[in-house]
Amino acid sequence: MTKHLTILLAAIACLSLVGCKPTNTYSKLLADEKKVINDYIEREGINIVDEIPETWGEKDYYAIPGYDNLYIHFIEQNPSATEVKAGDIILLRYKKYGLTAYSDTTRYWTTDDGGFPISFQMGNMSDPYYCAGWTLAIQTMKYSGGHCRLICPSKQGFTEDNSSVTPRGYELKFTIKPF
């Protein structure tokens, strides 16, 4: 009787383990992130376009090819400025904000908040300020002196955003550091 009871309890334990599923799998977190991004796009009335427009509407965002949910809106671009290339030191000021309905801006580019812009080397993945989304935005804008908004999924964000699967919005102003 004890042997049969042990086998029965072991079978019940195995079945209960098979039936248990973690509530926050990575794929669920990615699906939730996509919903946050889509809700933000809808709430803000953003228009996603597949080609860089000649003239930007206030709500037009370009879908950067090859990257799901990575969108850029050009605010200012100067095609006569120096073209950005790998190895350039980029000086950048930014605003970072969440995309949920109740998010707060977490960093400003005012001199009260930090008098100097951050700098990073274009293409240097070991740079502490390397962010794939920023790099892709700057490459897309091409020229020093750019100003843009960016919707950045966690996979193209900073390590802490990637590990928490948190999408971010950014407003970036950048220039190439002069020699």
N, C-alpha and C positions, 0 to 999 in steps of 0.2 A: 504494500500500500504506500509506503514512504517513497519507494522508487518511482511509482506511477505519479505521485503527487509532485515530486521533484521534476519529472519530465514535463508534466502539465504546466507547472509554474515557469519552467524554462521556455516552453513554447509560447506562453502568454507574454512573457518578457520580450521575446524575439518579435512577435507580432506587434507589440506596442511600439517597439523601436522602429519598425518598418513604417508604421503609420505616422510617426512624428516627422514633421517637416519644419525646418527653421523658417521663421516668419519673415526674415529679411535676407533672402539670398541676394547675391550680387546682381543676378539678372532682374530681380524685383526692384532693387535699388536703382538700376539703370532705367527700368520702365518708369519708376516714379520720377526720376530726373527728367526724362523725356516729357512727362506730363507737366512738370513744373515749367520747363522751357516753352512748351506749346501753350500753356495757360498764360504765361507772360506775354507771348507773341499776340495772343488773342486779346488779352486785357489792354495792351498798349496799342492795339490797332496796327501792328507791324505788317508790312507787305514784304514777303520773301521773294527775291528775284534770282534768276539763274545766270544772269549776265550783269557785269558791272554797267550801271546806267551812264549815259552821257550826262544827264542831269539827275541829281539825286532828289527824290521827294523826301520830305521830313521823316517819313516812316518806312522808307525803303531800306531793306537789309539784304546784302548779297550773301548767298549760301556759298561758302568757300568749298570748292570741289574736293571730294575725297574725305571730308570730315563731317560726320553726322552732327547736326545741331550746332555748328560753328558759323556764326553770322556776323557780318561787319557792315557798318553804316559809315560812309565817308562824310565827315563834316567839313574838312579842309584838306586840300591836297595841292601841292605846287609842282607840276611836272618839269618846271625849269630848275628845280633844286637838285642837289646831289642825290644820285641814286644810292640806296642802301645796299650794302653787300656783306657777305659773311666776313666776320672779323672786325667790323666796325663797332666802335663803342657807342651805344645808344643812350642818350639822356632822356628820361621818361618821367612824366608826371601822370598820375592816374587817379581815378575814382573807382572804387570797387564796391559793388552792392549785390545783395541777394536778389533773386528773381521771384521769390514768393510774394504774395499779396501784401505782407506786412514787413517787408525788409527795410533795413536801414543802410545808409551809406556808411562804410566802415573806414574809409580813408579819403582824404581830400588833398588837392594839390596846392592849397593856399600856403603862404609863407608862415602863417601862424601854426600850421600843422607840421611842417617840416620845410625849412627854408630852401633845401636843395633837392633837385630831382634825383631819383635813383639812376644808377647806370648799370648796364650789363653788356657783355660782348655778344654780338649777333651770332647765333649758331653755336655758342658754347654751352652745351647741356650741363656742364658741371658748375656754371656760374650760379651763385645763390639766388639771383633774380631771374633765372631762366624760366620762362613760361612758354610752352609750345603755342598757346593761343595768341600771346602777344607777338611772338616771332612770326607766326603765320599772318597776323593782321599787318604787321610792318612790311613783310614781304609783299603782301597784296597791295598795300598803298604805294610801295616802291620808293618814295622820295622823302628826304629829310623835311621836317616841318609839318608832318602829317598830324591830323586830329581826327579821331574816329570813336565810334561806340562799337562794342563787341559783346556778343552773347557767346559765352564760353562754357561748353560742357566740361565736366570734371576731368575727362580723359586728356583734355588740352590745357588744364589748369595747373595750379601749383600742387605739390605733393599732398598737402593737407586737404585740398579740395578733391583730389583724386581718391584718397583713402576714405573720405567721408561721402563720396559720390555727391558732391555739392556743385551745381552749376553757378556761375557768377556772371554778372554784367560788369563791364569796364567802360570807362571813358578814358582814352589815352591821348596824350600829346607827346610827340617825340621829335627828336632831332639827332643828327649825327654829331658826336663830340668833335669839335675842330682840333686839328693838330697844332 
